[in-house]
Amino acid sequence: MEKRELVCVACPLGCGITVTLGDNGEVLDVTGNTCKRGDAYARSECTAPTRSLTTTVRVEGGKDYVVPVKSAAPIPKNAMFDCMKVINETSVKAPVKIGDIIIKDILGTGVDIIATNNAE
C-alpha cells in the first residue's frame, strides 16, 4: 500500500488530499477533499494524469513569427514531450485566426492543438 499527498487544483480552495493506493495502483481511498471535484482530480492524478499544453507555433509569411496555441483538452502527462516535438516541427502559413486547428488529433490523443490568437 502507498499513500500520496496532493494539493488539489480543481478549485480555488487548494485542499490537501491524501490518496491511498493498492499494490497494483488502484485507488483505495481519497481523503481531505471538500468537494466532489477534489475526489475526481485525485483519482485521475494518481491513475492517468493529464495536463493542458500551451506553447507557440511558427508562422510563415506573416507579420508575426509565432502564434500562441493550446490543447483543446488535457493531454496525457506522459505524452507531453512527444507532443512538444511534433509542435516544434510544425509551422503554419499566415493568416491564422483564433480557434483555427493547427494540429488535428496530435499523436492520436484525440486532442487538437488550436490557435489562441490571430496572426496576420
Backbone torsions as a table, in degrees:
resi	resn	phi	psi	omega
1	MET	NA	143.7	-178.6
2	GLU	-132.8	144.7	174.5
3	LYS	-116.8	135.0	176.5
4	ARG	-118.8	137.5	176.7
5	GLU	-103.0	127.6	-179.7
6	LEU	-129.1	156.0	166.8
7	VAL	-108.3	120.6	-176.1
8	CYS	-70.1	137.2	177.0
9	VAL	-116.6	14.0	-177.3
10	ALA	-74.5	-23.6	176.6
11	CYS	-148.5	173.2	-175.3
12	PRO	-68.1	-10.6	-176.8
13	LEU	-67.5	-33.8	179.0
14	GLY	64.2	47.2	-178.4
15	CYS	-62.0	144.7	170.6
16	GLY	-83.3	121.4	-174.6
17	ILE	-118.2	139.2	173.7
18	THR	-112.8	127.4	179.6
19	VAL	-115.1	127.9	175.8
20	THR	-101.4	123.6	-178.6
21	LEU	-110.1	143.0	175.6
22	GLY	-77.5	177.9	-176.6
23	ASP	-62.1	-29.3	178.7
24	ASN	-105.8	25.8	171.3
25	GLY	86.2	1.8	179.9
26	GLU	-78.8	146.5	-179.8
27	VAL	-78.1	121.6	178.6
28	LEU	-96.1	-35.2	-175.1
29	ASP	-157.6	144.1	174.6
30	VAL	-128.5	124.7	178.9
31	THR	-132.6	157.0	176.7
32	GLY	99.3	-16.2	178.8
33	ASN	-77.8	147.1	178.7
34	THR	-106.4	-1.5	177.7
35	CYS	-145.2	167.2	-179.5
36	LYS	-63.5	-31.8	179.6
37	ARG	-62.0	-35.6	178.7
38	GLY	-64.7	-40.6	177.8
39	ASP	-63.2	-46.9	-179.6
40	ALA	-64.0	-42.0	178.8
41	TYR	-60.8	-47.5	-177.2
42	ALA	-62.6	-43.7	179.5
43	ARG	-62.9	-45.3	179.7
44	SER	-65.4	-43.8	-177.4
45	GLU	-62.9	-31.3	-178.2
46	CYS	-89.7	-19.3	-176.9
47	THR	-113.1	-36.3	-178.4
48	ALA	-151.8	72.2	-175.5
49	PRO	-65.4	143.2	178.2
50	THR	-130.9	160.3	177.5
51	ARG	-143.4	149.2	169.6
52	SER	-79.4	146.0	-177.8
53	LEU	-116.7	124.3	175.1
54	THR	-127.8	136.8	-178.8
55	THR	-166.2	-158.8	176.7
56	THR	-131.4	158.1	176.3
57	VAL	-126.1	141.4	178.2
58	ARG	-63.7	143.0	177.0
59	VAL	-116.6	132.2	178.2
60	GLU	-105.5	139.6	172.7
61	GLY	72.9	24.2	-178.9
62	GLY	-128.6	178.8	177.2
63	LYS	-71.3	-33.6	-179.5
64	ASP	-98.4	145.8	179.7
65	TYR	-86.8	-26.1	179.4
66	VAL	-139.4	160.6	173.5
67	VAL	-129.3	136.0	177.3
68	PRO	-70.8	143.2	179.3
69	VAL	-136.6	163.8	175.4
70	LYS	-148.3	162.7	173.5
71	SER	-77.8	139.2	-178.9
72	ALA	-69.1	-18.6	177.5
73	ALA	-152.2	165.8	177.6
74	PRO	-61.1	148.7	-179.2
75	ILE	-112.0	146.0	175.8
76	PRO	-53.4	132.6	-175.8
77	LYS	-56.6	-36.8	-177.8
78	ASN	-73.3	-5.8	178.3
79	ALA	-103.2	-1.2	-174.0
80	MET	-58.7	-49.5	-177.2
81	PHE	-65.0	-39.8	177.7
82	ASP	-65.9	-38.7	176.7
83	CYS	-63.5	-40.2	179.2
84	MET	-65.0	-34.4	176.2
85	LYS	-61.4	-44.5	179.0
86	VAL	-63.7	-45.9	-178.8
87	ILE	-63.2	-42.2	-179.1
88	ASN	-65.6	-22.6	177.8
89	GLU	-90.7	-1.1	-174.8
90	THR	-97.9	141.4	168.6
91	SER	-138.9	152.8	-179.7
92	VAL	-125.1	155.2	177.5
93	LYS	-91.2	138.7	176.3
94	ALA	-69.9	151.9	0.9
95	PRO	-86.7	155.1	176.4
96	VAL	-122.2	137.8	178.7
97	LYS	-114.8	151.2	176.9
98	ILE	-52.3	132.2	178.4
99	GLY	93.1	-11.8	176.8
100	ASP	-59.7	138.5	174.8
101	ILE	-80.0	119.0	-178.8
102	ILE	-89.9	-43.4	175.4
103	ILE	-134.3	119.2	179.4
104	LYS	-84.6	132.7	173.0
105	ASP	49.3	59.2	-175.5
106	ILE	-56.7	124.5	179.3
107	LEU	51.6	30.6	177.6
108	GLY	70.3	19.0	-179.8
109	THR	-79.5	-14.4	-175.0
110	GLY	84.7	3.4	-176.6
111	VAL	-111.3	131.8	176.7
112	ASP	-90.1	151.0	170.4
113	ILE	-100.1	123.0	-173.1
114	ILE	-121.7	151.2	177.5
115	ALA	-73.4	139.9	178.8
116	THR	-111.7	8.6	175.6
117	ASN	-156.6	169.5	176.5
118	ASN	-87.4	150.3	172.1
119	ALA	-136.7	115.3	-177.6
120	GLU	-91.3	NA	NA
